[in-house]
Amino acid sequence: MRFIQYISVLSFLILFGTVKLSAQSKANRFPEIGKPMPYFELKGIRDYSEKKVSSEGLKGKPYVLYFWSRYCSGAVQSLKKANKLNKKFKDSVNIFLISGMGTNVGGDNFYFKGTEPGIDNLNRLYSRLKNIFELDIPNVLDSKLFQQFMPGNGVPHVIFVDKNGVVQAITYTINENKLRSLLDGKAFFYHDESYLGLQREKQHAYTRKRPFLIDGNGGQPTDFMFRSILANYQLDTPKIPKIPTTIKSAYKDDYTGKKGVLEGWETLAELYKLAYFGYRGDTGKIYKWDYKYKSNYNQLILEVAKDSVFKDIDYETRKNLFVYSLIVPRERSTPKFLKAKMQSDLKSYFSYKVSIEKRKLPYWQITTTNETLDRLKTKGGKKALSTDAYTKVGFTNTSVDSYLGTLLYLVVPKLKVPVINEISSQENIDIPLTNVSLFSFEEIKTLLRKQGFQIKLTEKEFNVIVISD
């Protein structure tokens, strides 16, 4: 009996020790803030004085490793910012762009033709981006290094290292203030995206499967029968998803949440849209049903003495971002009740007067002629999209809506006015593979006009949310 107990205890100790050592080994694999950077080598460096350099060779001058991925449009667009900072600080700080294939790339994932994984494809894309963005920054394409220092899939992933080779920060943003502080040896604010930081965050992860603040889900538990909460999105609040795009998410149980529950973070402007129109933001679709048929406008009209709470937004420090949580009995979860309650909550705290008015407002109108549609009319074949998602696009046997939506998907969310496709034809078209920067609205407008489409800034009457004191 004692022998069996001894074996059981010994097995437990061996198992526990193995798990503990395995976790510690994984933690040691990734850089840790406040500790020396693990040894690495940069090979095949382009736009740099040397083709190869090690972490030891980089000591004596601060450096930044800036990891990005082709599968994140935000990270791709951020290359321009990194390049600009490199030009300003290259004499005092080395900045290296690093990309490659992540561990989750490939397998059963779906890719458009032109976006398939692989270093050769990534190399071709970077060459095109280099020309479009006029990049002149040291860069490395190395999947092994990319996977070695990336504890998750989130990009940009930025590692700041001082002149002594000690990691000072691991985060997802880079700016001039951070670089100056790194040079001066001063501490600076950042969100901890290190391996250990991500592990700590998992202990307090948020899920829509439980309400905000219940059972430690974002705070301390509280008993209630009915509640609505409006709170500042504090820096020490665990990460919370954005509030659902439409209020319909609270009508039913599905993967986004539970019936009777509407919660998440957003700017004040987007909360007002959700409360009065029943949806927030802009999906990036130029043929958005609410623009074309309901004539709802995608921006607020502010007639207030102070509008900083609407416009002075900082996503990194979470300035003027709010968490809203509304939980009602399931039987009361109707569109009318949810919108009325949300409107009441916003009125109770902010005291603004709100109205929906009809006003003549600007928008980008897209039209064309029958001759153009006849010329572009599809010759048949299987529907197909060819694109690298950033610098070229082509279609076979697709609708005008699909073509325009793909062509404008990166720029539409940034425009301050709607873009509306007013072409009524349902005929499918063919578009030859064409080089165009999908980051540039000017290039896109030029291309559309060459193809026979008309795009112009004009006006018409819209329903718009007006906020006043």
C-alpha positions as CSV (number, residue, x, y, z in Angstrom):
1,M,0.0,0.0,0.0
2,R,2.8,2.4,0.9
3,F,4.6,1.5,-2.3
4,I,1.5,2.4,-4.3
5,Q,1.2,5.7,-2.5
6,Y,4.9,6.4,-3.0
7,I,4.5,5.8,-6.8
8,S,1.4,8.0,-7.0
9,V,3.1,10.9,-5.2
10,L,6.3,10.5,-7.3
11,S,4.2,10.5,-10.5
12,F,2.4,13.6,-9.4
13,L,5.7,15.4,-8.6
14,I,7.2,14.4,-11.9
15,L,4.1,15.5,-13.9
16,F,3.8,18.8,-12.0
17,G,7.5,19.5,-12.4
18,T,7.4,18.7,-16.2
19,V,4.4,21.1,-16.7
20,K,6.0,23.8,-14.6
21,L,9.3,23.5,-16.5
22,S,7.5,23.4,-19.8
23,A,5.6,26.6,-19.0
24,Q,8.9,28.3,-17.8
25,S,10.7,27.2,-21.0
26,K,8.0,28.7,-23.1
27,A,8.2,32.0,-21.2
28,N,12.0,32.0,-21.6
29,R,11.6,31.6,-25.4
30,F,10.1,35.1,-25.8
31,P,11.6,38.5,-24.8
32,E,10.8,39.7,-21.3
33,I,10.5,43.4,-20.4
34,G,13.4,44.5,-18.1
35,K,15.7,41.6,-19.2
36,P,18.3,41.2,-21.9
37,M,17.0,40.5,-25.4
38,P,17.4,36.8,-26.3
39,Y,20.1,36.2,-28.9
40,F,19.0,36.4,-32.5
41,E,20.3,37.2,-36.0
42,L,18.8,39.3,-38.7
43,K,19.8,37.8,-42.1
44,G,19.3,39.2,-45.6
45,I,18.6,42.7,-44.4
46,R,17.5,45.1,-47.1
47,D,17.9,48.9,-47.1
48,Y,20.6,48.6,-44.3
49,S,24.4,49.0,-44.2
50,E,24.9,45.3,-43.5
51,K,23.2,42.2,-44.8
52,K,23.5,40.3,-41.5
53,V,23.7,41.5,-37.9
54,S,23.2,39.8,-34.5
55,S,21.6,41.1,-31.3
56,E,25.1,41.4,-29.8
57,G,26.2,43.5,-32.8
58,L,23.3,45.9,-32.3
59,K,24.3,46.8,-28.8
60,G,25.5,50.4,-28.3
61,K,22.5,51.9,-30.1
62,P,18.8,51.5,-29.2
63,Y,16.8,49.5,-31.7
64,V,13.2,48.5,-32.4
65,L,11.9,45.3,-34.0
66,Y,8.6,46.1,-35.8
67,F,6.7,42.9,-36.7
68,W,3.9,43.1,-39.3
69,S,1.8,40.7,-41.4
70,R,0.3,40.9,-44.8
71,Y,-3.0,39.6,-43.4
72,C,-3.6,42.7,-41.3
73,S,-4.5,45.8,-43.4
74,G,-3.9,48.0,-40.3
75,A,-0.4,46.6,-39.9
76,V,0.3,47.1,-43.6
77,Q,-0.8,50.7,-43.6
78,S,1.3,51.3,-40.4
79,L,4.5,50.7,-42.5
80,K,4.2,54.3,-43.7
81,K,4.4,55.6,-40.1
82,A,7.3,53.3,-39.2
83,N,9.2,54.5,-42.3
84,K,8.6,58.2,-41.4
85,L,9.9,57.6,-37.9
86,N,12.9,55.7,-39.3
87,K,13.9,58.7,-41.5
88,K,13.7,61.0,-38.5
89,F,15.5,58.8,-36.0
90,K,17.8,56.5,-38.1
91,D,21.0,58.2,-36.8
92,S,20.1,57.5,-33.2
93,V,17.7,54.4,-33.3
94,N,17.8,51.4,-35.6
95,I,14.3,50.4,-36.7
96,F,13.8,47.0,-38.4
97,L,10.6,45.8,-40.1
98,I,10.2,42.0,-39.7
99,S,7.6,39.9,-41.4
100,G,7.0,36.2,-42.3
101,M,4.5,33.5,-42.1
102,G,2.9,32.9,-38.7
103,T,2.3,29.4,-37.2
104,N,-1.4,29.7,-38.0
105,V,-1.0,30.5,-41.7
106,G,-1.9,27.8,-44.3
107,G,-3.8,24.6,-43.6
108,D,-7.5,24.9,-44.2
109,N,-7.6,28.7,-44.2
110,F,-9.2,30.4,-47.2
111,Y,-7.2,32.8,-49.3
112,F,-8.1,34.9,-52.4
113,K,-6.0,34.3,-55.4
114,G,-2.9,36.5,-54.9
115,T,-2.9,36.4,-51.1
116,E,-1.7,32.9,-50.7
117,P,0.9,32.3,-48.0
118,G,4.6,31.9,-48.7
119,I,7.8,34.0,-48.5
120,D,8.0,34.5,-52.3
121,N,4.5,36.0,-52.4
122,L,5.3,38.1,-49.3
123,N,8.5,39.3,-51.0
124,R,6.6,40.3,-54.1
125,L,4.0,42.2,-52.1
126,Y,6.6,44.0,-50.1
127,S,8.3,45.2,-53.3
128,R,5.0,46.7,-54.5
129,L,4.4,48.3,-51.1
130,K,7.9,49.7,-51.1
131,N,7.1,51.6,-54.3
132,I,3.7,52.7,-53.2
133,F,4.7,53.9,-49.7
134,E,8.3,54.9,-50.8
135,L,9.7,52.8,-48.1
136,D,13.4,53.2,-47.2
137,I,13.6,51.3,-43.9
138,P,15.7,48.2,-43.0
139,N,13.5,45.1,-43.4
140,V,13.7,41.4,-43.1
141,L,11.4,38.6,-44.3
142,D,12.1,35.6,-42.0
143,S,9.3,33.3,-40.8
144,K,11.5,31.5,-38.2
145,L,12.4,34.8,-36.5
146,F,8.8,36.0,-36.9
147,Q,7.4,33.0,-35.1
148,Q,10.3,33.0,-32.5
149,F,9.4,36.4,-31.0
150,M,5.6,36.5,-31.6
151,P,3.7,35.1,-28.6
152,G,0.4,35.6,-30.3
153,N,-1.0,36.6,-33.7
154,G,-1.6,40.3,-33.0
155,V,0.3,42.7,-35.2
156,P,1.9,45.2,-35.2
157,H,4.1,43.7,-32.5
158,V,6.8,46.1,-31.4
159,I,9.9,45.4,-29.2
160,F,11.8,48.4,-27.9
161,V,15.4,47.6,-26.8
162,D,17.9,50.1,-25.2
163,K,21.5,50.6,-26.1
164,N,22.6,47.9,-23.6
165,G,20.4,45.2,-25.2
166,V,17.7,45.3,-22.5
167,V,14.0,45.1,-23.5
168,Q,12.2,48.3,-22.4
169,A,8.8,47.6,-23.8
170,I,6.8,45.1,-25.9
171,T,3.6,46.6,-27.3
172,Y,1.7,47.3,-30.6
173,T,2.3,51.0,-31.3
174,I,5.3,53.1,-32.1
175,N,5.5,56.9,-32.0
176,E,7.9,59.8,-31.6
177,N,7.4,60.1,-27.8
178,K,8.3,56.5,-27.2
179,L,11.4,56.7,-29.3
180,R,12.6,59.9,-27.6
181,S,12.0,58.3,-24.2
182,L,13.9,55.2,-25.3
183,L,16.8,57.4,-26.3
184,D,16.8,59.3,-23.0
185,G,16.5,56.2,-20.9
186,K,13.1,57.3,-19.6
187,A,10.0,55.1,-18.9
188,F,7.0,55.6,-21.2
189,F,3.4,54.4,-21.3
190,Y,2.6,51.3,-23.4
191,H,0.2,48.3,-23.3
192,D,2.1,45.2,-22.3
193,E,1.9,42.7,-25.2
194,S,4.8,40.5,-24.0
195,Y,4.2,36.7,-23.5
196,L,4.0,37.1,-19.7
197,G,1.7,40.2,-20.1
198,L,-0.7,38.2,-22.3
199,Q,-0.7,35.3,-19.8
200,R,-1.6,37.7,-17.0
201,E,-4.4,39.1,-19.2
202,K,-5.8,35.7,-19.8
203,Q,-6.5,35.3,-16.1
204,H,-9.0,38.2,-16.4
205,A,-10.3,37.6,-19.9
206,Y,-13.6,39.0,-20.9
207,T,-16.3,36.9,-22.6
208,R,-19.8,37.7,-23.7
209,K,-20.9,34.4,-22.3
210,R,-21.1,36.2,-18.9
211,P,-22.2,39.8,-18.3
212,F,-19.7,42.6,-17.7
213,L,-18.7,42.7,-13.9
214,I,-20.3,39.3,-13.1
215,D,-18.1,36.6,-11.6
216,G,-15.0,38.7,-12.1
217,N,-15.7,39.2,-15.7
218,G,-14.2,42.7,-16.0
219,G,-14.7,43.6,-12.3
220,Q,-16.4,42.6,-9.1
221,P,-19.7,40.6,-9.1
222,T,-23.0,42.4,-8.3
223,D,-26.5,41.0,-7.9
224,F,-29.2,42.6,-10.1
225,M,-32.5,41.9,-11.8
226,F,-32.1,44.7,-14.4
227,R,-29.3,47.0,-15.1
228,S,-27.6,49.4,-17.5
229,I,-24.1,50.6,-17.0
230,L,-22.1,53.4,-18.7
231,A,-18.5,53.6,-17.7
232,N,-15.2,55.0,-18.9
233,Y,-13.1,52.4,-20.6
234,Q,-10.3,52.5,-18.0
235,L,-6.7,51.6,-18.7
236,D,-6.8,48.8,-16.1
237,T,-10.0,47.4,-17.5
238,P,-9.4,44.0,-19.2
239,K,-9.8,44.1,-22.9
240,I,-13.5,44.0,-24.0
241,P,-14.9,43.6,-27.5
242,K,-16.5,46.5,-29.3
243,I,-20.3,46.7,-28.8
244,P,-22.1,44.8,-31.5
245,T,-22.6,46.5,-34.9
246,T,-26.4,46.3,-34.6
247,I,-28.9,46.3,-31.8
248,K,-30.3,43.1,-33.3
249,S,-27.6,41.2,-31.5
250,A,-29.7,41.5,-28.3
251,Y,-32.8,40.1,-29.9
252,K,-31.5,36.5,-29.9
253,D,-29.0,34.0,-28.6
254,D,-26.1,33.5,-31.0
255,Y,-22.3,33.5,-31.2
256,T,-22.1,37.3,-30.5
257,G,-24.0,37.1,-27.2
258,K,-27.2,36.4,-25.4
259,K,-30.7,37.6,-25.8
260,G,-31.4,40.7,-23.7
261,V,-27.7,41.6,-23.4
262,L,-26.1,44.5,-25.3
263,E,-22.6,45.5,-24.2
264,G,-19.1,46.5,-25.3
265,W,-17.0,49.6,-25.8
266,E,-17.2,52.4,-28.3
267,T,-16.9,56.1,-28.9
268,L,-19.8,58.3,-27.9
269,A,-20.8,59.1,-31.5
270,E,-21.1,55.4,-32.3
271,L,-23.2,54.8,-29.2
272,Y,-25.6,57.5,-30.4
273,K,-25.9,55.9,-33.8
274,L,-26.7,52.5,-32.2
275,A,-29.3,54.1,-29.9
276,Y,-31.1,56.1,-32.6
277,F,-30.5,54.2,-35.9
278,G,-30.1,50.8,-34.4
279,Y,-26.6,50.2,-35.9
280,R,-23.2,51.8,-35.5
281,G,-20.3,52.7,-37.7
282,D,-19.8,52.1,-41.3
283,T,-19.4,48.6,-42.6
284,G,-17.1,49.8,-45.5
285,K,-19.8,48.7,-48.0
286,I,-20.6,51.4,-50.5
287,Y,-24.0,49.9,-51.3
288,K,-25.0,50.1,-47.6
289,W,-28.8,49.5,-47.5
290,D,-29.3,52.3,-44.9
291,Y,-27.7,54.9,-47.2
292,K,-29.5,53.9,-50.4
293,Y,-33.0,53.1,-49.2
294,K,-33.5,54.5,-45.7
295,S,-31.3,57.6,-46.5
296,N,-29.6,57.5,-43.1
297,Y,-26.3,59.5,-42.9
298,N,-23.2,57.9,-41.4
299,Q,-22.0,61.0,-39.5
300,L,-23.5,63.0,-36.7
301,I,-24.1,66.8,-36.9
302,L,-22.8,68.4,-33.7
303,E,-24.3,71.7,-32.6
304,V,-22.6,71.9,-29.2
305,A,-20.3,74.4,-27.6
306,K,-17.7,71.8,-26.7
307,D,-17.3,68.7,-28.9
308,S,-14.1,67.2,-27.4
309,V,-15.9,64.2,-25.9
310,F,-16.9,63.3,-29.5
311,K,-13.7,64.2,-31.3
312,D,-10.8,64.0,-28.9
313,I,-10.3,60.2,-29.0
314,D,-7.2,58.3,-28.1
315,Y,-7.5,54.5,-28.6
316,E,-4.2,53.7,-26.9
317,T,-5.0,55.6,-23.6
318,R,-8.7,54.9,-24.1
319,K,-9.5,58.6,-23.7
320,N,-13.2,59.3,-24.4
321,L,-14.0,55.6,-25.0
322,F,-17.0,54.2,-23.0
323,V,-18.2,50.8,-22.0
324,Y,-22.0,50.4,-22.2
325,S,-23.8,47.4,-20.7
326,L,-27.6,46.9,-21.0
327,I,-29.2,43.8,-19.6
328,V,-33.0,43.4,-19.7
329,P,-35.4,40.6,-19.2
330,R,-35.5,38.3,-22.2
331,E,-39.2,39.1,-22.8
332,R,-38.5,42.8,-22.9
333,S,-35.7,42.5,-25.5
334,T,-37.4,44.2,-28.4
335,P,-36.0,46.9,-30.8
336,K,-38.3,49.6,-29.5
337,F,-37.5,48.9,-25.8
338,L,-33.7,48.5,-26.3
339,K,-33.3,51.7,-28.3
340,A,-35.6,53.7,-25.9
341,K,-33.6,52.5,-22.9
342,M,-30.3,53.3,-24.5
343,Q,-31.5,56.8,-25.5
344,S,-32.6,57.4,-22.0
345,D,-29.3,56.4,-20.5
346,L,-27.3,58.7,-22.9
347,K,-29.7,61.5,-22.1
348,S,-29.4,60.9,-18.3
349,Y,-25.6,61.2,-18.3
350,F,-24.7,63.6,-21.2
351,S,-27.9,65.7,-21.2
352,Y,-27.6,66.5,-25.0
353,K,-30.7,67.2,-27.0
354,V,-31.0,64.7,-29.9
355,S,-33.2,64.8,-33.0
356,I,-33.3,63.0,-36.3
357,E,-33.7,65.6,-39.0
358,K,-33.8,65.7,-42.8
359,R,-30.9,67.8,-44.2
360,K,-29.2,68.1,-47.5
361,L,-25.7,66.6,-47.1
362,P,-22.7,65.7,-49.3
363,Y,-22.0,62.1,-50.5
364,W,-19.9,60.4,-53.2
365,Q,-22.2,59.3,-56.0
366,I,-21.2,56.5,-58.4
367,T,-23.1,56.1,-61.7
368,T,-22.4,54.8,-65.2
369,T,-23.9,54.5,-68.6
370,N,-25.5,51.6,-70.4
371,E,-22.6,51.7,-72.9
372,T,-20.1,51.1,-70.1
373,L,-22.1,48.2,-68.7
374,D,-22.4,46.6,-72.1
375,R,-18.6,46.9,-72.6
376,L,-17.9,45.4,-69.2
377,K,-20.6,42.8,-69.4
378,T,-19.3,39.4,-68.3
379,K,-18.3,36.8,-70.9
380,G,-19.3,34.1,-68.4
381,G,-17.3,31.7,-66.4
382,K,-16.9,30.9,-62.7
383,K,-17.1,33.9,-60.4
384,A,-13.6,34.8,-59.2
385,L,-11.7,37.5,-57.5
386,S,-8.0,38.1,-58.1
387,T,-6.2,40.5,-55.7
388,D,-3.3,40.8,-53.3
389,A,-5.7,42.9,-51.1
390,Y,-3.7,46.0,-51.4
391,T,-2.2,46.8,-54.8
392,K,-4.2,45.1,-57.5
393,V,-7.7,43.8,-58.2
394,G,-9.6,41.9,-60.9
395,F,-13.0,40.2,-61.2
396,T,-14.7,37.6,-63.3
397,N,-18.5,37.4,-63.6
398,T,-19.2,39.6,-60.5
399,S,-21.8,42.2,-59.6
400,V,-21.0,45.9,-59.8
401,D,-21.6,46.1,-56.1
402,S,-19.0,43.4,-55.4
403,Y,-16.4,45.1,-57.6
404,L,-16.9,48.6,-56.1
405,G,-17.1,47.2,-52.6
406,T,-13.7,45.4,-53.0
407,L,-12.1,48.4,-54.7
408,L,-13.1,50.8,-52.0
409,Y,-13.0,48.6,-48.8
410,L,-9.9,50.2,-47.3
411,V,-10.8,53.9,-48.0
412,V,-14.6,54.0,-47.4
413,P,-14.4,53.6,-43.6
414,K,-12.0,56.6,-43.4
415,L,-14.2,59.0,-45.5
416,K,-16.4,61.5,-43.7
417,V,-19.2,61.1,-46.2
418,P,-21.0,58.1,-47.6
419,V,-20.1,56.5,-51.0
420,I,-23.3,55.3,-52.6
421,N,-23.6,53.1,-55.7
422,E,-26.6,54.4,-57.6
423,I,-26.2,51.9,-60.5
424,S,-29.4,49.9,-60.7
425,S,-28.2,47.3,-63.2
426,Q,-28.0,43.7,-62.0
427,E,-25.8,42.6,-64.9
428,N,-22.5,41.0,-63.9
429,I,-19.3,42.3,-65.2
430,D,-15.6,41.4,-65.9
431,I,-12.7,43.6,-64.7
432,P,-9.2,42.7,-65.9
433,L,-6.5,42.4,-63.2
434,T,-5.5,46.1,-62.7
435,N,-2.7,47.7,-60.6
436,V,-4.1,50.3,-58.2
437,S,-3.3,51.3,-54.7
438,L,-6.3,50.4,-52.6
439,F,-5.0,52.8,-50.0
440,S,-5.5,55.8,-52.3
441,F,-9.0,57.2,-52.9
442,E,-7.5,59.5,-55.6
443,E,-6.0,56.5,-57.5
444,I,-9.3,54.6,-57.2
445,K,-11.3,57.6,-58.5
446,T,-9.0,57.9,-61.5
447,L,-9.3,54.2,-62.3
448,L,-13.1,54.2,-62.1
449,R,-13.3,57.1,-64.5
450,K,-11.0,55.4,-66.9
451,Q,-13.3,52.3,-66.8
452,G,-16.3,54.4,-67.6
453,F,-17.8,55.0,-64.1
454,Q,-18.7,58.4,-62.9
455,I,-17.9,59.3,-59.3
456,K,-18.6,62.8,-58.0
457,L,-19.2,64.6,-54.8
458,T,-22.8,65.8,-54.7
459,E,-25.7,66.3,-52.3
460,K,-29.1,64.9,-51.4
461,E,-31.4,64.8,-48.5
462,F,-30.6,62.4,-45.7
463,N,-31.9,61.5,-42.2
464,V,-29.2,62.6,-39.8
465,I,-28.7,62.6,-36.0
466,V,-28.3,66.1,-34.7
467,I,-26.9,66.6,-31.2
468,S,-27.2,70.0,-29.5
469,D,-26.8,71.6,-26.1
